[in-house]
Amino acid sequence: MSDKRAADGVAHLETAAKEMIEAARAFLDVAEEVVGDPRTVEGLLSALTSLAERVTPGRADDGDSGSGLEHIDLE
């Protein structure tokens, strides 16, 4: 392996590490805004609850959940 190729590899890794640091900073900025605004937290929790209700299949005796999934007891 040549020294130039090794140096190029290190340079690419350094660039990637800097990009990851910038991405983490951006994520933390958004997280800080979410934590600082109770309405945003409430909206986020509402959205997550709605998503969980859509992807969680209902029980067979609950009637038609509208999800297109059917729970079948194997016992």
Residue pairs with C-beta under 8 A, 6 or more apart in sequence:
33 40
34 40
34 41
34 44
35 41
54 67
57 65
57 67
57 69
57 70
57 71
58 65
58 67
58 69
58 71
59 71
60 70
60 71
60 72
60 73
